[in-house]
Amino acid sequence: MTQVVWLRSDLRVQDNPALFHALQTGEDVIACTGIAQQTWQRHRRGDNQATLINNRCHHLAAELAALRVPLRRLAAPTFEAQIDEVLGLCGQFQAKALHFNVQYEWDEAQRDQALAQRAPLRVHSYHDQCAIRPGTLKTGQGSFYSVFTPFKRRWLALQSEQMIQPLGTPPASKAMACTPSEWALNAQAEQQWPSDTASVHQRLNAWISLAHRYDQTRDLPSVDGTSQLSPYLAIGALSAQQILHALAMEHPGLYQDSGGIGTFVSEICWRDFYRNLIVEVPRVSRDQPFKLETRGMRWNTSEQDFDRWATGQTGIPIVDAAMRQLLATGWMHNRCRMIVAMFLTKNLFIHWRRGEDFFMRHLVDADLASNNGGWQWSASTGTDAAPYFRVMNPVTQSERFDPEGTYIRRWVPELNALGAKRIHAPFAQGPVHGLDYPAPMVDLKVSRQQAIDNFKAHLQEQK
Ligand SMILES: Cc1cc2nc3c(=O)[nH]c(=O)nc-3n(C[C@H](O)[C@H](O)[C@H](O)COP(=O)(O)OP(=O)(O)OC[C@H]3O[C@@H](n4cnc5c(N)ncnc54)[C@H](O)[C@@H]3O)c2cc1C
């Protein structure tokens, strides 16, 4: 008798309910996984994350082999074809049951529903992605939370009551033969984001010893003041429960903490909040704004403007530094994500979906729920979003969070010679001779006001 486990956004051995319960049956277990290339591209996913997944699978195959679980590589190019392939595998091994952990995005959920309808065997699904299962927390009126603060209050209360106990390493399978890994390691990517379980947990543990300072370091893009665990969370090499559990071992009062630890816990809660939202309001994962009244806005469609943003040539140093960090590394600091997103959607008045797509294609931690949440927050179209009239000034942000210009100098070396006062807005006092750097593509004050006027006029039209 065989059990089949389909691994998707849960590329880990520990704290993996689907794998754990399949192995607990005591029967032979086969695991399978694979990117459906055409669907991947249709979802605007890119190479940085695909490479991380590839490397992770390389290690995962070996880690599963230690449990005598072979990891089969799925080759089907679309979600639809993947259903056939997975069911084919189940048929080939006369599997008794198929196990997987739920994915909350719309297309993924539809795929799983279609599979469950067609499957001639038992299908077991589990929840593994969030500290608290999406759809669980409701307001006093029984509706979902559209505002973060009360959601967090309930989330913290529940977390304090229950001690998170992640599932450990499951028992080994009986005697399945495991062939060598079908995934070749990309050594360069592995250097940047080591993806074997030991390295991932090393990074987690190193972070836990620094997390108490998070409230002081998290907004400074020039220092490694955040955990940089997002790529691992995005592909499920690490679970939120594992992070919270490890944190609780060192800091038992984590849910009452008002310093660095508590601030960090809040970010994990934001992740749950946005996942909750794509379950409760599925249209947000289908290219629609949360605030329906913002539909049909007449956005700026200039490709030239978009390209200057996308290539880090806007003439606003902090924006260009951030975009170049993204292009060079596949990752961007959170403060900078907010700055570039506001600049695109407000100062350039370009549709948030263009930015959302670009991030999905480039981010190694690309994650539909958090990315969509972040973009709609910045564009003032989302739930609990920044109000449309509160537009961040990128130069002020730069002066505040990168006061010496250290981050800017790292990514925009042509500004190296400028002192800390001038580096944030090199042309503020007029032209600078010999500087190989573009003048700002927009006047920040004028474009800010224009965006506010556009929003106001559009919202009035909707009334
Ligand atoms: C426009 C925009 C786009 C974004 N796109 C993504 C994305 O595609 N994938 C992604 O994982 N995060 C995204 N974020 C959220 C956040 O920027 C990243 O999670 C964070 O920068 C990752 O770095 P870290 O692991 O060092 O985070 P830390 O500061 O160490 O936070 C710990 C973890 O909490 C979660 N988290 C932190 N901030 C947020 C947040 N604002 N919303 C949701 N979860 C959060 C992440 O899982 C993160 O790994 C986006 C934010 C914005 C403003």
The ligand as an ORCA input file, in Angstrom:
! r2SCAN-3c Opt
* xyz 0 1
  C       4.997     46.636     -2.305
  C       5.348     45.465     -1.403
  C       5.510     44.199     -1.941
  C       5.826     43.113     -1.119
  N       5.965     41.868     -1.683
  C       6.242     40.786     -0.892
  C       6.371     39.479     -1.445
  O       6.192     39.256     -2.649
  N       6.691     38.458     -0.600
  C       6.866     38.646      0.752
  O       7.154     37.682      1.471
  N       6.714     39.862      1.296
  C       6.427     40.944      0.530
  N       6.302     42.188      1.093
  C       6.378     42.317      2.567
  C       7.802     42.609      3.111
  O       8.399     43.640      2.387
  C       8.698     41.392      3.056
  O       8.058     40.277      3.621
  C      10.003     41.620      3.841
  O      10.692     42.721      3.324
  C      10.855     40.378      3.757
  O      12.070     40.567      4.396
  P      12.390     39.846      5.768
  O      12.191     38.389      5.647
  O      13.750     40.313      6.186
  O      11.279     40.458      6.700
  P      11.179     40.666      8.293
  O      11.091     42.121      8.506
  O      12.240     39.927      8.990
  O       9.772     40.050      8.631
  C       9.612     38.661      8.939
  C       8.602     38.025      8.026
  O       7.332     38.620      8.221
  C       6.639     38.681      6.985
  N       6.389     40.083      6.654
  C       7.152     41.151      6.964
  N       6.574     42.286      6.537
  C       5.433     41.924      5.927
  C       4.389     42.645      5.285
  N       4.399     43.975      5.203
  N       3.374     41.956      4.756
  C       3.326     40.614      4.846
  N       4.282     39.882      5.448
  C       5.313     40.526      5.989
  C       7.527     38.065      5.933
  O       7.161     36.733      5.748
  C       8.907     38.185      6.553
  O       9.808     37.227      6.095
  C       5.985     43.292      0.278
  C       5.825     44.584      0.812
  C       5.521     45.658     -0.015
  C       5.376     47.032      0.587
*
